[in-house]
Amino acid sequence: MGYRSVKLDELYLILLAFTAFSIPLPMLLNNISIIFLVCFWLFLVLKKKIQKPDFVKLLIFTIPFIILLLGAFNSTNHKQLIIELTKNLPFILYPVIIFCSPFNLSKRRFQLILKAFIAGNIIICLLLLSVILKTIFINGFSIKTLWGLTHQTLSAHVALNAIYLSLYIAIGLIFLVFYFLQDKETFSKKLKATYLIIALLFVVILIFLSSRTVILTSSLLIATIFFQYYLKKESVLKVLFRFVIIGGILGVSAIAINPILKWRVESLFLNSSFKEEGVQMREKLWKSSYEVFNEHKLFGVGSGDFKDELIKTYKKNDYRIQYRFEMNSHNQYLSLLVSNGLIGVLLFLFYLFYPAINFIQHKRWHLLSIMLLFALCFVTESYLYTNKGVVVFAFFITIIFKHFEDTKRTLENEKT
């Protein structure tokens, strides 16, 4: 019995690590990982090894899917509704599989899963770095060359959206920095150098991908992690001075190197003929979303009808680019207001706040950082209306809370 249990434990860990590893890679691999996880869960059911989960917590972590189901009652576009429900299945599958698992997700196991996720990011970043170096070698180092190596033109080389890829890399970078500082004293020089090289690789690719929100948010969170670490050793003024100088140099350098990032920052403050693709673009999207919400405040237009209603509003307001490309709200909270109204947004905020409050109470700052990264990035992107966004969010929210619960229970048992 003990031998079999160990083997199942190891298999479960391998499958979770494979899932994490596959997230930054093509969607097919991630779909395969989900199939393997479901098959493993069914095997545990047959063997009667499933753990009875806390039903309330299981319900909380399936809230995004529940919101969609509630919005099904006032949907008329049933085809789109089925697409949305299918796309959001990970919000059911991951909580059920992970919370019903009898295996403890200890710190060592959690770090192994994170390392697998970071390894997937390293593969993608190395591929993109090779593209950058090859292009510069062939065409020379110029603004024109750099312009062709930024944002979607770069991420297209690995068939991924720049916004989502930036988010994956930022998650990996935050965990990398936190664990490096936490275990810094025990690391060998080679291991420290390895961490530094990986972090530098991630930063370079993030700059080239040019997602303003992800770069700004992850920079602030990483700065906070460093600030908290050095504050234990140095005075507040000294730490602040160091961060202002280093942050300023890095920020100016990043903007100077990346033409798209420079243009995107300028569009926030200066008059630009390209503003329609920057700030004004989102202003029109958000205005349209609010118009739709204002007519369906409580329950929204329905989980299957939000896209149709937005397109109608774009057409009415003569927003040609938004209409032509059938754009979403580019704000997750506004998207939910449109599709599911105030009820949907309040449920979603509860879904975000519940784990965040637990992490604050027990001082799990690295887990809180990931929650904040998601919450802040939702302000400028509707991540949960694509498969790649749903998968990363559903997986990490579930797994970090499972890890939190297991380690908290272990500490309580040790005290008693």
C-alpha positions in Angstrom: 0.0 0.0 0.0 2.8 2.4 0.9 4.7 1.7 -2.3 1.6 2.3 -4.4 0.8 5.5 -2.5 4.3 6.9 -3.2 4.0 6.1 -6.9 0.6 7.8 -7.2 2.0 10.8 -5.3 4.9 11.0 -7.7 2.7 10.7 -10.7 0.4 13.4 -9.5 3.3 15.7 -9.0 4.7 14.9 -12.5 1.3 15.7 -14.0 1.0 19.0 -12.2 4.6 19.9 -13.2 3.8 19.0 -16.8 0.7 21.2 -16.8 2.7 24.1 -15.4 5.5 23.5 -18.0 3.0 23.4 -20.9 1.2 26.7 -20.0 3.7 29.0 -21.9 3.9 26.5 -24.8 1.4 25.8 -27.6 -2.2 25.1 -26.5 -2.1 21.5 -27.7 0.4 20.6 -25.0 -1.7 22.2 -22.3 -4.8 20.4 -23.5 -2.9 17.1 -23.4 -1.9 17.9 -19.8 -5.5 18.5 -18.8 -6.6 15.2 -20.3 -3.9 13.4 -18.4 -5.0 15.1 -15.2 -8.6 14.2 -15.7 -7.7 10.6 -16.4 -5.6 10.5 -13.3 -8.4 11.9 -11.2 -10.8 9.3 -12.7 -8.3 6.6 -11.7 -8.2 7.9 -8.2 -12.0 7.8 -8.1 -12.0 4.2 -9.2 -9.4 3.4 -6.5 -11.5 5.3 -3.9 -8.6 7.5 -3.1 -10.3 10.8 -3.6 -10.2 13.2 -0.7 -13.5 14.8 0.3 -12.9 18.6 -0.2 -14.2 21.5 1.7 -17.4 22.1 -0.4 -17.5 25.8 0.4 -14.0 26.4 -0.8 -14.5 24.2 -3.9 -17.6 26.4 -4.7 -15.6 29.6 -4.2 -12.9 28.5 -6.7 -15.4 27.6 -9.3 -17.0 31.0 -9.2 -15.9 32.2 -12.7 -17.7 29.2 -14.2 -20.7 29.7 -11.9 -20.9 33.4 -13.2 -21.1 32.1 -16.7 -23.8 29.6 -15.8 -25.9 32.4 -14.2 -25.4 34.5 -17.4 -26.7 31.6 -19.5 -30.3 32.3 -18.4 -30.5 35.6 -20.2 -28.4 34.6 -23.2 -29.9 34.3 -26.7 -26.7 33.5 -28.6 -26.4 29.9 -27.5 -23.6 29.0 -29.9 -21.4 31.7 -28.3 -22.5 30.6 -24.8 -21.4 27.0 -25.5 -18.0 28.4 -26.7 -17.6 30.4 -23.5 -18.6 27.5 -21.2 -16.2 25.1 -23.0 -13.4 27.6 -22.9 -13.9 28.1 -19.1 -14.0 24.4 -18.2 -10.6 24.7 -16.4 -12.4 26.7 -13.7 -14.2 23.5 -12.9 -11.6 20.9 -13.7 -8.6 22.3 -11.8 -10.4 23.0 -8.5 -12.1 19.5 -8.6 -8.9 17.6 -9.5 -6.5 19.6 -7.2 -8.7 20.1 -4.1 -10.0 16.5 -4.2 -6.4 15.1 -4.4 -5.3 13.3 -1.2 -1.7 14.4 -1.8 0.0 17.2 0.2 1.4 20.1 -1.9 4.4 20.9 0.3 6.8 23.7 -0.3 9.3 21.4 -2.1 6.6 20.1 -4.4 5.2 23.5 -5.1 8.6 24.8 -6.0 9.1 21.9 -8.3 5.9 22.8 -10.1 7.0 26.4 -10.3 10.4 25.4 -11.7 8.6 23.4 -14.4 6.6 26.5 -15.3 9.8 28.6 -15.4 11.5 26.0 -17.6 8.6 26.3 -20.1 9.1 30.1 -20.1 12.9 29.7 -20.6 12.3 27.6 -23.7 10.0 30.2 -25.2 12.3 33.1 -24.2 15.4 31.4 -25.7 13.6 30.9 -28.9 12.6 34.5 -29.0 16.1 35.6 -28.1 17.5 33.6 -31.0 15.0 35.4 -33.3 16.1 38.8 -32.0 19.8 38.1 -32.3 19.4 36.5 -35.8 17.4 39.4 -37.1 19.8 42.0 -35.7 22.8 40.0 -37.2 21.1 40.0 -40.6 19.6 43.5 -40.7 21.9 45.4 -38.4 21.0 47.2 -35.1 18.6 50.0 -36.0 15.2 51.4 -34.9 13.6 49.8 -38.0 15.0 46.4 -37.0 13.9 46.8 -33.4 10.4 47.9 -34.4 10.0 44.6 -36.2 11.1 42.7 -33.1 8.5 44.0 -30.6 5.1 43.1 -29.3 3.0 40.9 -31.6 5.6 40.8 -34.4 8.0 39.0 -32.0 5.5 36.8 -30.2 4.1 35.6 -33.5 7.3 33.6 -34.0 6.1 31.2 -31.2 2.4 31.5 -32.2 1.5 33.3 -28.9 -0.1 36.6 -28.1 2.3 39.1 -26.6 0.0 40.1 -23.8 -0.4 36.5 -22.5 3.2 35.6 -23.0 4.2 38.7 -21.0 2.0 37.6 -18.1 3.5 34.1 -18.1 7.0 35.5 -18.0 6.1 38.0 -15.3 4.7 35.2 -13.0 7.9 33.2 -13.5 10.0 36.3 -12.8 8.2 37.1 -9.6 8.6 33.6 -8.2 12.2 33.5 -9.4 13.1 36.7 -7.5 11.2 35.7 -4.3 12.8 32.3 -4.0 16.2 33.7 -4.9 16.1 36.2 -2.1 14.6 33.7 0.3 17.3 31.1 -0.2 20.1 33.4 -1.3 22.5 32.6 1.6 22.4 28.8 0.8 22.9 29.2 -2.9 26.3 28.4 -4.5 27.9 31.0 -6.8 26.9 28.9 -9.9 23.3 28.8 -8.8 23.2 32.5 -8.1 24.6 33.2 -11.5 22.1 30.8 -13.1 19.2 32.6 -11.4 20.6 36.0 -12.5 20.9 34.9 -16.1 17.4 33.5 -16.2 16.0 36.7 -14.6 17.9 38.8 -17.2 16.6 36.7 -20.0 13.0 37.2 -18.8 13.5 41.0 -18.4 14.9 41.4 -21.9 12.0 39.5 -23.5 9.5 41.3 -21.4 10.9 44.6 -22.7 10.7 43.5 -26.3 7.1 42.2 -25.8 6.2 45.7 -24.7 3.1 45.1 -22.6 2.9 48.3 -20.5 0.6 47.0 -17.9 2.5 43.7 -17.2 5.9 45.5 -17.2 4.7 48.2 -14.8 2.8 45.9 -12.5 5.5 43.2 -12.3 8.1 45.9 -11.8 6.2 47.4 -8.9 5.7 44.0 -7.3 9.3 42.9 -7.7 10.5 46.2 -6.4 8.2 45.7 -3.3 9.7 42.2 -2.8 13.3 43.7 -3.0 12.3 46.6 -0.8 10.9 44.3 1.9 14.1 42.2 1.8 16.6 45.0 2.0 14.5 47.0 4.6 15.5 44.3 7.1 19.2 45.2 6.6 19.3 48.9 5.7 17.5 52.2 6.5 14.3 53.2 4.6 15.9 56.3 3.0 18.9 54.3 1.8 16.7 51.6 0.2 14.4 54.2 -1.4 17.3 56.1 -2.9 18.8 53.0 -4.3 15.4 51.9 -5.8 14.7 55.3 -7.3 18.1 55.4 -9.0 18.1 51.8 -10.3 14.5 52.0 -11.3 15.0 55.2 -13.2 18.0 53.9 -15.1 16.2 50.6 -16.0 13.0 52.4 -17.0 14.7 55.0 -19.2 16.9 52.3 -20.8 14.0 50.1 -21.6 12.0 52.9 -23.2 15.1 54.1 -25.2 15.8 50.6 -26.5 12.2 49.6 -27.4 10.5 51.9 -30.0 7.0 50.5 -29.4 7.4 50.8 -25.6 8.6 54.4 -26.1 5.6 55.2 -28.4 3.2 53.6 -25.9 4.5 55.7 -23.0 4.5 58.8 -25.1 0.8 58.1 -26.1 -0.1 58.5 -22.4 1.2 62.0 -22.2 1.8 63.5 -25.6 -0.4 64.2 -28.6 0.2 61.4 -31.1 -1.3 60.6 -34.5 -1.2 57.0 -33.4 -3.2 57.5 -30.2 -6.2 55.7 -31.7 -4.2 52.5 -31.2 -3.2 53.4 -27.7 -5.0 55.2 -24.9 -7.9 56.4 -27.1 -8.5 52.9 -28.3 -9.2 51.7 -24.7 -11.2 54.8 -23.9 -13.6 53.9 -26.7 -13.8 50.3 -25.7 -14.4 51.2 -22.1 -17.0 53.8 -23.0 -18.9 51.3 -25.2 -18.7 48.7 -22.4 -20.2 51.1 -19.9 -23.0 52.0 -22.4 -24.0 48.4 -22.7 -23.7 47.8 -18.9 -25.8 51.0 -18.2 -28.8 49.3 -19.9 -28.4 46.0 -18.2 -26.9 46.8 -14.8 -27.9 43.9 -12.5 -27.4 40.8 -14.6 -25.7 42.0 -17.8 -26.6 41.0 -21.3 -25.8 37.3 -20.8 -22.7 35.2 -21.1 -23.3 34.4 -24.7 -24.4 37.9 -25.9 -21.7 40.3 -24.6 -19.8 40.2 -27.9 -22.8 40.9 -30.1 -23.9 43.8 -27.9 -20.5 45.4 -27.9 -20.3 45.1 -31.7 -23.7 46.8 -32.0 -22.5 49.7 -29.8 -19.2 50.1 -31.8 -21.3 50.3 -34.9 -23.7 52.8 -33.4 -20.8 55.0 -32.2 -19.0 54.7 -35.5 -15.9 53.1 -33.8 -14.6 51.5 -37.0 -11.5 49.8 -35.8 -13.3 48.3 -32.7 -16.1 47.2 -34.9 -13.9 45.7 -37.7 -11.8 43.6 -35.3 -14.8 42.8 -32.9 -12.8 43.8 -29.9 -13.6 42.9 -26.3 -13.6 45.4 -23.5 -9.8 45.2 -22.7 -10.8 45.3 -19.1 -11.8 42.1 -17.3 -14.0 43.9 -14.8 -15.9 45.9 -17.5 -16.2 42.7 -19.5 -18.0 41.0 -16.6 -20.2 44.1 -16.1 -21.3 43.8 -19.7 -21.9 40.0 -19.7 -23.0 39.4 -16.1 -23.7 42.8 -14.6 -23.1 43.9 -11.0 -23.9 40.4 -9.7 -21.1 38.9 -11.8 -18.5 41.5 -10.9 -19.3 41.2 -7.1 -18.9 37.4 -7.3 -15.7 37.7 -9.2 -14.3 40.3 -6.7 -15.1 37.9 -3.9 -13.3 35.2 -5.8 -10.2 37.4 -6.0 -10.4 38.7 -2.4 -10.9 35.4 -0.6 -7.5 33.9 -1.3 -5.8 37.4 -1.1 -7.1 38.1 2.4 -5.9 34.6 3.5 -2.5 35.3 2.1 -2.3 38.6 3.9 -3.4 37.1 7.2 -0.7 34.5 7.1 2.0 36.8 5.5 2.4 34.7 2.3 3.6 37.7 0.3 4.8 35.7 -2.7 1.4 34.2 -3.2 -0.3 37.6 -2.7 2.0 39.1 -5.4 0.6 36.7 -8.0 -2.9 37.6 -7.0 -2.1 41.3 -7.3 -0.5 40.7 -10.7 -3.6 39.2 -12.0 -6.0 41.7 -10.4 -4.0 44.7 -11.7 -3.5 43.3 -15.2 -7.3 42.8 -15.4 -7.6 46.5 -15.5 -6.3 46.8 -19.1 -7.0 43.3 -20.5 -9.8 40.8 -20.6 -7.6 37.7 -20.0 -10.5 35.3 -19.3 -12.0 35.5 -22.8 -9.2 33.3 -24.3 -8.1 29.8 -23.6 -4.5 30.8 -22.7 -5.8 33.4 -20.2 -8.3 31.0 -18.6 -5.7 28.2 -18.2 -3.0 30.2 -16.5 -5.4 32.0 -14.2 -7.5 29.0 -13.2 -4.4 26.8 -12.7 -2.3 29.3 -10.6 -5.2 30.5 -8.4 -6.1 26.9 -7.5 -2.6 25.6 -7.0 -1.3 28.5 -4.9 -4.3 28.2 -2.6 -3.9 24.4 -2.4 -0.3 24.9 -1.4 -1.3 27.6 1.1 -3.9 25.3 2.7 -1.5 22.3 2.9 1.4 24.1 4.3 -0.8 25.9 6.9 -2.2 22.6 8.0 1.3 21.1 8.3 2.4 24.0 10.5 -0.7 23.7 12.7 -0.1 20.0 13.1 3.6 20.6 14.1 2.5 23.1 16.8 0.0 20.6 18.3 
